[in-house]
Amino acid sequence: MQLHFWGAAGTVTGSMHVVEVGGYRVMLDCGLYQGRRKKAFQINRELPFEAATIDAVILSHAHIDHSGNLPSLVRSGFTGPIFCTSATRDLAARMLLDSAKIQAYDLKYVNRHRQRVGKRPFEPLYTTHDVHETVSQFVPIDYQHGFEPVANVRCEFYDAGHMLGSAGVAVDVRKNGSRRRLVFSGDIGNTGTPILREPRSIEGADLVIMESTYGDKVHESSRRTKEMLKESIAQCEASGGKLIIPAFSVGRTQEIVYRLNELFEAGELPPIPIFVDSPLAVDVTDIYRVHPECFDAETVDALEDDDDNDPFGFHRLRYCRSVKESKALNKSTEAAVIISASGMCEGGRILHHLRNHLDEPTTQVLFAGYQAPNTLGRKLLDGVNPVPIYGQKIEVRAQIGKIEGCSAHADRPGLLHWMGETQRRGSVEQVFLVHGEAEPAQALAEGLVEQNVPQVAIPQRGESFDV
């Protein structure tokens, strides 16, 4: 067996790994790389292999850094099946379509500037037609129902607790009557978060490809998340400004809304309007409601209750779908909370809100998730000033903050616990740490060695291993 690491290797985004076994090639995830624009443009457009040589894809979940380059793969000649859970199928279909539309929309602004200075316009990475072709190749599989992507390889999905439909996968390779198990963690969910069930471990592993995003961090409590939201909204009301929360349309937006609903039910939410400005978030919230198989017991009970206790909606919360509604938010001079995508501020409506309000001292920008290096979100957190948005330099006078306890990823104790459970009834030979920057990956590697993992590797992009 050979493992080839082509994405989320030495970095967090662009998850893409290839397992070569028995003459077949199975890809684990096919995500978009997010980071410095020029580098991302090159990596996402230039696949490091012939797409037609891939026999099957196993998709861990729908986040764009794991699914977002599937249409490029299909466009380049991949014709095989894409295995995922049914919730991931539904989410990815909508998210990829949104990705294609955002590319086309954002390129209008970029190309307008390029044409003014005599530069050749950019083409989108893929189109809505490519997305429709990709979705036709999805094969939905329930959790813990075996499937065979290629001959002599049997797989099962296990609930990863990271987002709706997210999964870790057990890949069992059979040869001469023996079995060898490769476990791909996908993104491991944080424990104690609302809506989703706790992450499931996968026992009996021989080899493990494991995420390491927060391998050196311990998350704050979820109680602190609500306190920060409450404090920031109170400040927003007092200043008459805007509280802008960049959030992924899938997962993070629903969790923030859930927390706001708890504050509302407790009578602790200041009386200012709250907007979710994302057509995708509107559709995704509807998809959430039809996949209760992914929910914890508390959320199932809430959804079965009457409409007055809807955890995804409450009085004063408004979902904005149209461009007209979005533009009206930027023109409004009243205090308001605006939750908008994308979470790393690399595209979508959030860019317009930031362009219009970053230079105002009464504006707060509150991040609720990981920000990859060289993204606009990371630049704002790092204090870069001014920042580039649509080819313009925007002065930053807004207050920039982050909710530390609102992560969908397991922290260091959670990752070590997951590995401890994965080591049970198995004999883990080697762990490959992916989906992490150098420092957290190295810190987690040291923790795994202390936990008696014999070998831990931190592969870089393009590295291959015979195992």
VOPAGU-2260 file (C-alpha; in pm, 1 decimal, decimal comma):
REM VOPAGU-2260
SITE   aa  ch    i         X         Y         Z
SITE  MET   A    0       0,0       0,0       0,0
SITE  GLN   A    1     118,8     350,3     -79,6
SITE  LEU   A    2      -5,0     676,5      71,5
SITE  HIS   A    3      35,2    1000,5    -125,9
SITE  PHE   A    4     -29,5    1334,5      45,6
SITE  TRP   A    5    -137,4    1614,8    -187,3
SITE  GLY   A    6    -328,4    1852,1      37,8
SITE  ALA   A    7    -372,1    1955,4     402,4
SITE  ALA   A    8     -12,5    1832,2     438,1
SITE  GLY   A    9     194,3    2076,6     640,0
SITE  THR   A   10    -107,0    2307,0     636,7
SITE  VAL   A   11    -476,7    2298,8     722,8
SITE  THR   A   12    -670,3    2346,6     399,8
SITE  GLY   A   13    -706,7    2154,2      73,7
SITE  SER   A   14    -748,9    1801,8     214,8
SITE  MET   A   15    -639,2    1552,8     -53,6
SITE  HIS   A   16    -477,1    1211,4       2,8
SITE  VAL   A   17    -443,8     914,7    -233,7
SITE  VAL   A   18    -432,1     550,8    -123,2
SITE  GLU   A   19    -278,4     320,0    -381,7
SITE  VAL   A   20    -355,3     -47,2    -326,8
SITE  GLY   A   21    -386,8    -354,1    -550,7
SITE  GLY   A   22    -345,5    -150,1    -866,5
SITE  TYR   A   23    -628,4      87,4    -767,8
SITE  ARG   A   24    -613,7     449,1    -652,8
SITE  VAL   A   25    -866,3     577,0    -397,6
SITE  MET   A   26    -871,6     945,0    -303,3
SITE  LEU   A   27    -960,6    1063,4      46,4
SITE  ASP   A   28   -1119,0    1410,3       8,2
SITE  CYS   A   29   -1061,0    1661,6    -270,3
SITE  GLY   A   30   -1065,8    2004,9    -109,0
SITE  LEU   A   31    -983,5    2359,6    -208,9
SITE  TYR   A   32    -659,4    2506,2     -80,7
SITE  GLN   A   33    -716,9    2843,1      87,2
SITE  GLY   A   34    -437,3    3088,9     151,6
SITE  ARG   A   35    -223,4    3334,6     -40,4
SITE  ARG   A   36    -423,8    3409,2    -354,6
SITE  LYS   A   37    -154,5    3343,1    -614,8
SITE  LYS   A   38     -47,5    3015,5    -454,5
SITE  ALA   A   39    -406,9    2899,8    -401,8
SITE  PHE   A   40    -490,5    2983,5    -762,4
SITE  GLN   A   41    -205,1    2763,9    -886,4
SITE  ILE   A   42    -258,7    2468,1    -649,6
SITE  ASN   A   43    -633,5    2449,0    -706,8
SITE  ARG   A   44    -605,3    2463,6   -1086,9
SITE  GLU   A   45    -317,6    2221,4   -1134,1
SITE  LEU   A   46    -401,1    1870,2   -1010,7
SITE  PRO   A   47     -76,1    1682,5    -933,4
SITE  PHE   A   48    -196,4    1363,0   -1106,2
SITE  GLU   A   49    -410,2    1250,2   -1397,3
SITE  ALA   A   50    -771,6    1269,1   -1279,2
SITE  ALA   A   51    -868,5     964,1   -1487,5
SITE  THR   A   52    -624,9     745,9   -1286,0
SITE  ILE   A   53    -838,4     786,8    -970,4
SITE  ASP   A   54   -1083,6     496,2    -933,3
SITE  ALA   A   55   -1297,8     630,1    -647,0
SITE  VAL   A   56   -1323,1     917,6    -399,5
SITE  ILE   A   57   -1420,6     889,4     -32,6
SITE  LEU   A   58   -1543,9    1224,9      99,5
SITE  SER   A   59   -1525,7    1278,5     476,2
SITE  HIS   A   60   -1753,5    1583,7     485,4
SITE  ALA   A   61   -1885,9    1878,7     288,8
SITE  HIS   A   62   -1666,1    2168,0     403,5
SITE  ILE   A   63   -1512,0    2333,5      98,7
SITE  ASP   A   64   -1154,7    2267,4     212,6
SITE  HIS   A   65   -1244,8    1896,2     187,4
SITE  SER   A   66   -1493,5    1886,3    -102,4
SITE  GLY   A   67   -1440,1    2208,3    -295,8
SITE  ASN   A   68   -1215,3    2081,3    -575,9
SITE  LEU   A   69   -1427,1    1778,5    -670,4
SITE  PRO   A   70   -1572,2    1962,9    -973,6
SITE  SER   A   71   -1218,1    2029,7   -1097,6
SITE  LEU   A   72   -1142,1    1658,5   -1062,0
SITE  VAL   A   73   -1452,1    1566,8   -1260,5
SITE  ARG   A   74   -1386,0    1839,6   -1515,7
SITE  SER   A   75   -1035,9    1693,2   -1565,4
SITE  GLY   A   76   -1159,1    1342,2   -1639,6
SITE  PHE   A   77   -1256,1    1161,3   -1318,6
SITE  THR   A   78   -1564,0     943,6   -1384,7
SITE  GLY   A   79   -1575,2     720,0   -1076,0
SITE  PRO   A   80   -1800,8     715,8    -768,8
SITE  ILE   A   81   -1778,7     967,1    -482,7
SITE  PHE   A   82   -1878,0     793,8    -158,5
SITE  CYS   A   83   -2011,6    1000,4     134,0
SITE  THR   A   84   -2294,9    1005,5     386,2
SITE  SER   A   85   -2639,6    1115,6     270,5
SITE  ALA   A   86   -2620,2    1439,4     473,3
SITE  THR   A   87   -2281,1    1516,4     317,0
SITE  ARG   A   88   -2428,2    1451,9     -28,6
SITE  ASP   A   89   -2707,8    1701,1      33,3
SITE  LEU   A   90   -2479,7    1964,4     183,5
SITE  ALA   A   91   -2198,9    1927,2     -69,2
SITE  ALA   A   92   -2440,8    1953,4    -361,2
SITE  ARG   A   93   -2559,1    2291,2    -233,2
SITE  MET   A   94   -2218,0    2413,5    -119,0
SITE  LEU   A   95   -2039,6    2330,7    -444,8
SITE  LEU   A   96   -2307,9    2508,4    -641,7
SITE  ASP   A   97   -2264,0    2809,2    -415,0
SITE  SER   A   98   -1885,7    2789,4    -461,3
SITE  ALA   A   99   -1922,5    2803,1    -840,4
SITE  LYS   A  100   -2161,4    3097,2    -821,2
SITE  ILE   A  101   -1939,1    3288,2    -577,7
SITE  GLN   A  102   -1639,5    3239,1    -807,4
SITE  ALA   A  103   -1833,0    3383,7   -1099,8
SITE  TYR   A  104   -1968,6    3670,7    -889,1
SITE  ASP   A  105   -1636,3    3762,5    -728,1
SITE  LEU   A  106   -1450,4    3744,1   -1058,7
SITE  LYS   A  107   -1673,2    4020,1   -1194,0
SITE  TYR   A  108   -1514,4    4259,7    -943,4
SITE  VAL   A  109   -1162,2    4125,3    -986,4
SITE  ASN   A  110   -1176,8    4117,5   -1367,2
SITE  ARG   A  111   -1323,2    4466,9   -1384,5
SITE  HIS   A  112   -1010,3    4593,1   -1208,5
SITE  ARG   A  113    -778,2    4373,7   -1418,7
SITE  GLN   A  114    -930,0    4499,3   -1742,3
SITE  ARG   A  115    -884,1    4861,6   -1631,0
SITE  VAL   A  116    -509,2    4802,5   -1595,0
SITE  GLY   A  117    -484,1    4597,5   -1915,4
SITE  LYS   A  118    -454,5    4250,0   -1758,3
SITE  ARG   A  119    -613,9    3932,3   -1891,3
SITE  PRO   A  120    -934,2    3836,7   -1702,6
SITE  PHE   A  121    -938,3    3523,6   -1487,5
SITE  GLU   A  122   -1160,5    3223,8   -1561,9
SITE  PRO   A  123   -1350,6    3049,1   -1280,1
SITE  LEU   A  124   -1205,3    2728,0   -1143,5
SITE  TYR   A  125   -1525,5    2548,3   -1240,6
SITE  THR   A  126   -1884,3    2622,6   -1339,8
SITE  THR   A  127   -2230,0    2519,7   -1224,0
SITE  HIS   A  128   -2233,7    2265,1   -1508,3
SITE  ASP   A  129   -1923,7    2099,1   -1360,9
SITE  VAL   A  130   -2096,1    2090,0   -1021,4
SITE  HIS   A  131   -2404,0    1915,5   -1162,1
SITE  GLU   A  132   -2179,2    1654,3   -1325,8
SITE  THR   A  133   -2000,8    1603,1    -993,6
SITE  VAL   A  134   -2319,3    1562,8    -789,9
SITE  SER   A  135   -2439,2    1291,0   -1030,6
SITE  GLN   A  136   -2139,1    1082,7    -919,4
SITE  PHE   A  137   -2218,8    1096,5    -545,0
SITE  VAL   A  138   -2302,1     761,4    -381,9
SITE  PRO   A  139   -2460,5     812,4     -36,3
SITE  ILE   A  140   -2382,1     551,5     231,5
SITE  ASP   A  141   -2521,1     536,0     587,4
SITE  TYR   A  142   -2295,8     533,0     891,0
SITE  GLN   A  143   -2150,4     186,4     965,2
SITE  HIS   A  144   -2281,8      29,5     645,5
SITE  GLY   A  145   -1999,0    -137,1     456,7
SITE  PHE   A  146   -1914,7     -50,2      96,3
SITE  GLU   A  147   -1639,1    -148,4    -146,1
SITE  PRO   A  148   -1491,6     143,4    -343,4
SITE  VAL   A  149   -1257,5     -96,4    -529,2
SITE  ALA   A  150   -1189,3    -470,4    -523,1
SITE  ASN   A  151   -1059,8    -615,1    -192,4
SITE  VAL   A  152   -1115,5    -288,4      -4,5
SITE  ARG   A  153   -1409,0    -256,2     236,7
SITE  CYS   A  154   -1495,0      73,7     406,6
SITE  GLU   A  155   -1729,0     204,7     676,1
SITE  PHE   A  156   -1820,2     558,9     782,1
SITE  TYR   A  157   -1825,7     654,9    1151,1
SITE  ASP   A  158   -1982,8     975,2    1283,9
SITE  ALA   A  159   -1702,3    1230,5    1332,2
SITE  GLY   A  160   -1923,7    1482,7    1516,7
SITE  HIS   A  161   -1761,5    1773,1    1329,1
SITE  MET   A  162   -2047,9    1889,7    1108,2
SITE  LEU   A  163   -2370,5    1749,6     970,3
SITE  GLY   A  164   -2285,5    1420,9     795,2
SITE  SER   A  165   -1913,9    1432,5     877,9
SITE  ALA   A  166   -1735,4    1099,1     897,9
SITE  GLY   A  167   -1416,0     923,5     978,9
SITE  VAL   A  168   -1360,1     618,6     762,9
SITE  ALA   A  169   -1221,7     271,0     824,1
SITE  VAL   A  170   -1048,9     136,2     512,9
SITE  ASP   A  171    -995,9    -240,1     540,8
SITE  VAL   A  172    -756,3    -384,7     283,8
SITE  ARG   A  173    -788,2    -761,6     235,5
SITE  LYS   A  174    -504,1    -973,1      98,6
SITE  ASN   A  175    -441,4   -1349,5     122,4
SITE  GLY   A  176    -705,0   -1388,5     392,7
SITE  SER   A  177    -563,5   -1115,4     619,9
SITE  ARG   A  178    -691,1    -764,8     688,4
SITE  ARG   A  179    -507,2    -438,7     737,7
SITE  ARG   A  180    -700,4    -134,1     859,5
SITE  LEU   A  181    -625,7     225,2     760,8
SITE  VAL   A  182    -826,7     483,0     952,9
SITE  PHE   A  183    -880,7     831,9     810,8
SITE  SER   A  184   -1007,1    1058,6    1087,6
SITE  GLY   A  185   -1152,4    1330,4     865,4
SITE  ASP   A  186   -1206,7    1629,1    1095,2
SITE  ILE   A  187   -1271,0    1517,7    1452,6
SITE  GLY   A  188   -1550,8    1705,7    1626,1
SITE  ASN   A  189   -1532,6    1894,9    1952,5
SITE  THR   A  190   -1710,1    1734,4    2246,8
SITE  GLY   A  191   -1989,2    1911,8    2430,9
SITE  THR   A  192   -2101,3    2120,9    2134,3
SITE  PRO   A  193   -2470,0    2164,3    2055,8
SITE  ILE   A  194   -2673,6    2000,2    1778,2
SITE  LEU   A  195   -2445,7    1711,9    1675,0
SITE  ARG   A  196   -2364,2    1381,8    1841,9
SITE  GLU   A  197   -2023,4    1322,0    1998,9
SITE  PRO   A  198   -1746,7    1194,7    1766,5
SITE  ARG   A  199   -1713,1     816,5    1735,0
SITE  SER   A  200   -1374,4     649,3    1756,4
SITE  ILE   A  201   -1274,6     374,7    1512,4
SITE  GLU   A  202   -1109,6      79,9    1682,4
SITE  GLY   A  203    -862,3    -172,1    1548,4
SITE  ALA   A  204    -640,3      55,5    1339,5
SITE  ASP   A  205    -304,0     -42,3    1196,9
SITE  LEU   A  206    -239,6     288,9    1019,3
SITE  VAL   A  207    -399,7     627,9    1088,4
SITE  ILE   A  208    -425,6     951,9     888,6
SITE  MET   A  209    -528,7    1201,9    1154,3
SITE  GLU   A  210    -609,9    1571,3    1169,5
SITE  SER   A  211    -402,0    1793,8    1399,5
SITE  THR   A  212    -560,4    2140,9    1370,2
SITE  TYR   A  213    -561,4    2214,4    1744,0
SITE  GLY   A  214    -291,2    1971,5    1853,7
SITE  ASP   A  215    -142,8    2232,5    2089,1
SITE  LYS   A  216    -460,2    2404,4    2216,3
SITE  VAL   A  217    -722,3    2355,6    2485,9
SITE  HIS   A  218   -1055,9    2515,2    2396,2
SITE  GLU   A  219   -1243,4    2750,1    2622,4
SITE  SER   A  220   -1575,7    2628,7    2757,2
SITE  SER   A  221   -1893,5    2666,7    2554,6
SITE  ARG   A  222   -2030,3    2882,0    2837,1
SITE  ARG   A  223   -1766,6    3142,6    2752,4
SITE  THR   A  224   -1889,4    3139,4    2390,6
SITE  LYS   A  225   -2234,2    3256,1    2499,4
SITE  GLU   A  226   -2084,2    3514,8    2733,7
SITE  MET   A  227   -1875,0    3665,8    2453,0
SITE  LEU   A  228   -2173,6    3678,5    2219,9
SITE  LYS   A  229   -2382,6    3844,7    2489,1
SITE  GLU   A  230   -2109,0    4101,2    2570,7
SITE  SER   A  231   -2041,6    4183,3    2205,3
SITE  ILE   A  232   -2410,1    4231,9    2125,1
SITE  ALA   A  233   -2451,8    4455,9    2430,1
SITE  GLN   A  234   -2158,1    4667,2    2308,6
SITE  CYS   A  235   -2310,4    4676,4    1960,6
SITE  GLU   A  236   -2637,3    4807,7    2104,4
SITE  ALA   A  237   -2456,6    5071,4    2311,7
SITE  SER   A  238   -2237,8    5200,8    2025,6
SITE  GLY   A  239   -2506,0    5184,6    1756,5
SITE  GLY   A  240   -2258,8    5005,8    1530,5
SITE  LYS   A  241   -2240,3    4670,7    1355,9
SITE  LEU   A  242   -2128,6    4337,6    1497,1
SITE  ILE   A  243   -2005,3    4133,6    1200,5
SITE  ILE   A  244   -1950,0    3761,0    1253,4
SITE  PRO   A  245   -1777,0    3581,1     965,2
SITE  ALA   A  246   -1901,4    3222,8     982,0
SITE  PHE   A  247   -1912,3    2920,2     759,3
SITE  SER   A  248   -2265,0    2870,0     627,5
SITE  VAL   A  249   -2253,6    2506,5     729,5
SITE  GLY   A  250   -2207,4    2419,9    1094,8
SITE  ARG   A  251   -2072,1    2737,9    1247,1
SITE  THR   A  252   -2369,4    2955,5    1150,2
SITE  GLN   A  253   -2616,3    2699,9    1288,1
SITE  GLU   A  254   -2418,4    2672,0    1613,6
SITE  ILE   A  255   -2406,6    3049,2    1661,7
SITE  VAL   A  256   -2780,6    3073,0    1592,9
SITE  TYR   A  257   -2836,7    2791,6    1844,7
SITE  ARG   A  258   -2637,8    2983,7    2108,8
SITE  LEU   A  259   -2825,3    3306,3    2030,9
SITE  ASN   A  260   -3152,9    3117,2    2062,0
SITE  GLU   A  261   -3046,5    3003,9    2410,4
SITE  LEU   A  262   -2979,4    3367,4    2506,1
SITE  PHE   A  263   -3313,0    3472,2    2357,0
SITE  GLU   A  264   -3504,9    3202,3    2546,2
SITE  ALA   A  265   -3332,1    3312,5    2867,9
SITE  GLY   A  266   -3426,7    3677,2    2806,9
SITE  GLU   A  267   -3059,5    3778,0    2782,0
SITE  LEU   A  268   -3045,5    3896,9    2421,0
SITE  PRO   A  269   -3031,8    4278,4    2375,1
SITE  PRO   A  270   -3317,3    4409,6    2154,4
SITE  ILE   A  271   -3132,8    4464,7    1826,4
SITE  PRO   A  272   -3197,1    4288,2    1494,2
SITE  ILE   A  273   -2987,1    3986,3    1398,5
SITE  PHE   A  274   -2935,1    3886,3    1035,1
SITE  VAL   A  275   -2795,3    3572,6     875,6
SITE  ASP   A  276   -2688,9    3710,4     538,9
SITE  SER   A  277   -2623,2    3400,4     331,8
SITE  PRO   A  278   -2849,8    3223,5      81,7
SITE  LEU   A  279   -2645,6    2911,0     144,5
SITE  ALA   A  280   -2705,5    2926,5     519,9
SITE  VAL   A  281   -3080,2    2947,8     456,1
SITE  ASP   A  282   -3072,8    2632,9     243,1
SITE  VAL   A  283   -2832,7    2454,0     476,3
SITE  THR   A  284   -3053,4    2518,0     777,4
SITE  ASP   A  285   -3337,7    2351,7     587,7
SITE  ILE   A  286   -3107,5    2056,4     511,6
SITE  TYR   A  287   -3026,0    2031,9     882,7
SITE  ARG   A  288   -3394,0    1982,8     961,9
SITE  VAL   A  289   -3421,6    1673,0     738,5
SITE  HIS   A  290   -3119,6    1493,9     886,2
SITE  PRO   A  291   -3206,1    1427,7    1251,5
SITE  GLU   A  292   -2996,7    1108,5    1233,8
SITE  CYS   A  293   -2695,3    1335,2    1296,0
SITE  PHE   A  294   -2839,8    1519,3    1599,6
SITE  ASP   A  295   -2791,7    1472,3    1969,7
SITE  ALA   A  296   -3095,7    1394,3    2182,9
SITE  GLU   A  297   -3144,6    1755,4    2301,0
SITE  THR   A  298   -3169,8    1891,5    1946,6
SITE  VAL   A  299   -3405,6    1612,4    1836,5
SITE  ASP   A  300   -3634,4    1698,7    2128,5
SITE  ALA   A  301   -3623,4    2070,1    2040,7
SITE  LEU   A  302   -3716,0    2002,7    1677,0
SITE  GLU   A  303   -4007,1    1783,1    1783,3
SITE  ASP   A  304   -4137,2    2062,1    2007,3
SITE  ASP   A  305   -4363,5    2339,6    1880,1
SITE  ASP   A  306   -4243,7    2610,1    1639,8
SITE  ASP   A  307   -4196,3    2860,9    1923,0
SITE  ASN   A  308   -3888,3    2666,5    2035,2
SITE  ASP   A  309   -3712,8    2625,4    1700,9
SITE  PRO   A  310   -3337,4    2605,5    1778,7
SITE  PHE   A  311   -3255,0    2741,9    1431,8
SITE  GLY   A  312   -3481,0    3044,0    1439,3
SITE  PHE   A  313   -3635,0    3290,6    1684,7
SITE  HIS   A  314   -3804,0    3628,9    1694,9
SITE  ARG   A  315   -3571,6    3907,0    1568,0
SITE  LEU   A  316   -3358,1    3663,4    1367,9
SITE  ARG   A  317   -3389,9    3716,7     994,6
SITE  TYR   A  318   -3239,0    3507,7     715,1
SITE  CYS   A  319   -3145,2    3714,5     409,3
SITE  ARG   A  320   -3143,4    3546,2      71,5
SITE  SER   A  321   -3157,7    3820,4    -191,5
SITE  VAL   A  322   -2880,9    4058,7    -299,4
SITE  LYS   A  323   -3122,9    4345,4    -238,8
SITE  GLU   A  324   -3161,1    4247,5     128,3
SITE  SER   A  325   -2784,6    4216,4     166,3
SITE  LYS   A  326   -2719,2    4560,2      16,9
SITE  ALA   A  327   -2983,1    4711,4     244,9
SITE  LEU   A  328   -2784,6    4591,8     547,8
SITE  ASN   A  329   -2479,6    4787,1     432,9
SITE  LYS   A  330   -2684,4    5103,7     384,5
SITE  SER   A  331   -2855,2    5079,4     722,5
SITE  THR   A  332   -2723,9    5309,1     994,9
SITE  GLU   A  333   -2887,8    5116,9    1280,4
SITE  ALA   A  334   -2713,2    4879,0    1518,0
SITE  ALA   A  335   -2730,1    4519,8    1396,1
SITE  VAL   A  336   -2564,7    4180,7    1416,8
SITE  ILE   A  337   -2466,4    4038,2    1076,9
SITE  ILE   A  338   -2361,7    3673,9    1045,4
SITE  SER   A  339   -2225,0    3610,2     697,3
SITE  ALA   A  340   -2001,1    3377,7     495,9
SITE  SER   A  341   -1734,6    3286,3     416,8
SITE  GLY   A  342   -1581,2    3205,6     753,0
SITE  MET   A  343   -1224,3    3290,4     645,5
SITE  CYS   A  344   -1339,7    3599,5     451,5
SITE  GLU   A  345   -1209,3    3461,5     123,0
SITE  GLY   A  346   -1528,4    3517,6     -74,1
SITE  GLY   A  347   -1900,5    3576,0     -47,3
SITE  ARG   A  348   -2109,9    3853,2     104,6
SITE  ILE   A  349   -1888,8    3895,7     410,2
SITE  LEU   A  350   -1639,2    4081,8     190,7
SITE  HIS   A  351   -1895,9    4351,3     109,9
SITE  HIS   A  352   -1983,9    4396,9     478,1
SITE  LEU   A  353   -1617,0    4426,1     571,6
SITE  ARG   A  354   -1543,0    4664,7     285,5
SITE  ASN   A  355   -1826,8    4890,3     400,4
SITE  HIS   A  356   -1767,5    4880,3     776,4
SITE  LEU   A  357   -1405,1    4795,6     861,6
SITE  ASP   A  358   -1310,2    5163,8     869,0
SITE  GLU   A  359   -1571,0    5245,5    1136,3
SITE  PRO   A  360   -1459,0    5243,2    1505,1
SITE  THR   A  361   -1808,2    5133,2    1614,3
SITE  THR   A  362   -1777,6    4810,4    1412,7
SITE  GLN   A  363   -1684,0    4483,4    1581,1
SITE  VAL   A  364   -1562,3    4182,9    1382,3
SITE  LEU   A  365   -1589,7    3863,0    1584,9
SITE  PHE   A  366   -1435,1    3550,0    1435,5
SITE  ALA   A  367   -1582,5    3215,7    1532,7
SITE  GLY   A  368   -1345,4    2968,5    1370,6
SITE  TYR   A  369    -998,3    2881,9    1249,8
SITE  GLN   A  370    -833,8    3126,4    1008,0
SITE  ALA   A  371    -578,2    2977,2     769,1
SITE  PRO   A  372    -251,6    3164,5     701,4
SITE  ASN   A  373    -269,3    3440,2     438,5
SITE  THR   A  374    -650,5    3449,6     436,4
SITE  LEU   A  375    -818,7    3785,4     495,8
SITE  GLY   A  376    -951,2    3652,7     826,2
SITE  ARG   A  377    -602,9    3569,5     949,9
SITE  LYS   A  378    -470,1    3907,4     835,0
SITE  LEU   A  379    -737,6    4085,3    1037,1
SITE  LEU   A  380    -665,9    3875,4    1346,7
SITE  ASP   A  381    -292,3    3940,8    1304,7
SITE  GLY   A  382    -349,8    4317,5    1295,6
SITE  VAL   A  383    -263,7    4378,9     930,4
SITE  ASN   A  384    -371,8    4730,2     831,0
SITE  PRO   A  385    -482,6    4818,2     569,5
SITE  VAL   A  386    -618,5    4496,1     418,1
SITE  PRO   A  387    -695,1    4419,1      51,3
SITE  ILE   A  388   -1058,3    4363,4     -48,4
SITE  TYR   A  389   -1154,3    4340,7    -415,5
SITE  GLY   A  390    -828,6    4506,6    -518,1
SITE  GLN   A  391    -873,8    4802,2    -279,9
SITE  LYS   A  392    -682,7    4883,2      39,2
SITE  ILE   A  393    -930,0    4916,5     327,6
SITE  GLU   A  394    -831,4    5088,8     651,8
SITE  VAL   A  395    -909,1    4887,2     965,3
SITE  ARG   A  396   -1055,2    5091,5    1249,2
SITE  ALA   A  397   -1294,5    4821,4    1368,5
SITE  GLN   A  398   -1241,2    4613,8    1682,5
SITE  ILE   A  399   -1126,7    4261,1    1592,0
SITE  GLY   A  400   -1191,3    3965,8    1823,6
SITE  LYS   A  401   -1233,3    3589,9    1831,5
SITE  ILE   A  402   -1458,2    3340,9    2010,2
SITE  GLU   A  403   -1216,2    3071,6    2125,0
SITE  GLY   A  404   -1477,7    2826,7    2252,7
SITE  CYS   A  405   -1675,0    2795,5    1932,1
SITE  SER   A  406   -1467,5    2540,3    1743,2
SITE  ALA   A  407   -1601,0    2241,0    1552,6
SITE  HIS   A  408   -1259,2    2071,2    1586,9
SITE  ALA   A  409   -1141,9    1867,1    1883,0
SITE  ASP   A  410    -871,2    2028,4    2093,3
SITE  ARG   A  411    -553,0    1855,8    2212,3
SITE  PRO   A  412    -720,1    1651,0    2491,2
SITE  GLY   A  413    -997,6    1552,0    2250,2
SITE  LEU   A  414    -751,7    1442,6    1981,4
SITE  LEU   A  415    -544,2    1238,4    2226,2
SITE  HIS   A  416    -859,4    1075,0    2362,9
SITE  TRP   A  417    -978,2     989,4    2011,5
SITE  MET   A  418    -643,8     825,8    1934,9
SITE  GLY   A  419    -650,0     636,6    2262,1
SITE  GLU   A  420    -984,7     485,1    2167,9
SITE  THR   A  421    -863,5     417,2    1813,6
SITE  GLN   A  422    -567,2     222,0    1951,9
SITE  ARG   A  423    -797,7     -18,5    2133,4
SITE  ARG   A  424    -817,8    -373,1    1992,4
SITE  GLY   A  425    -560,9    -277,7    1731,1
SITE  SER   A  426    -190,6    -238,3    1685,4
SITE  VAL   A  427    -126,2     108,2    1548,1
SITE  GLU   A  428     203,2      99,2    1356,2
SITE  GLN   A  429     215,5     456,7    1231,3
SITE  VAL   A  430      18,3     781,1    1240,2
SITE  PHE   A  431      33,2    1047,7     969,9
SITE  LEU   A  432     -63,4    1391,5    1096,6
SITE  VAL   A  433    -238,3    1615,9     844,8
SITE  HIS   A  434    -469,8    1918,6     851,1
SITE  GLY   A  435    -248,5    2119,6    1083,7
SITE  GLU   A  436      19,0    2386,8    1085,2
SITE  ALA   A  437     370,6    2293,0    1193,1
SITE  GLU   A  438     351,5    2382,5    1563,1
SITE  PRO   A  439      22,9    2210,1    1653,4
SITE  ALA   A  440     115,0    1905,4    1443,2
SITE  GLN   A  441     452,6    1871,9    1615,9
SITE  ALA   A  442     296,1    1918,0    1960,2
SITE  LEU   A  443      38,9    1649,1    1887,4
SITE  ALA   A  444     309,5    1417,9    1751,1
SITE  GLU   A  445     494,2    1443,5    2082,1
SITE  GLY   A  446     173,5    1364,5    2269,5
SITE  LEU   A  447     107,8    1059,5    2054,8
SITE  VAL   A  448     460,0     926,5    2114,2
SITE  GLU   A  449     398,2     960,9    2489,4
SITE  GLN   A  450      78,8     763,2    2424,7
SITE  ASN   A  451     288,7     476,5    2283,5
SITE  VAL   A  452     233,8     531,2    1912,2
SITE  PRO   A  453     549,4     375,3    1758,3
SITE  GLN   A  454     589,6     610,9    1460,6
SITE  VAL   A  455     443,4     953,4    1387,0
SITE  ALA   A  456     503,5    1132,3    1056,7
SITE  ILE   A  457     406,3    1484,7     952,7
SITE  PRO   A  458     397,1    1458,0     571,0
SITE  GLN   A  459     449,3    1755,5     345,6
SITE  ARG   A  460     271,4    1814,5      17,7
SITE  GLY   A  461     388,6    1564,2    -244,2
SITE  GLU   A  462     534,9    1312,5       2,2
SITE  SER   A  463     459,3     941,4     -42,6
SITE  PHE   A  464     498,2     647,0     198,4
SITE  ASP   A  465     513,2     270,2     142,9
SITE  VAL   A  466     324,8     111,5     430,8
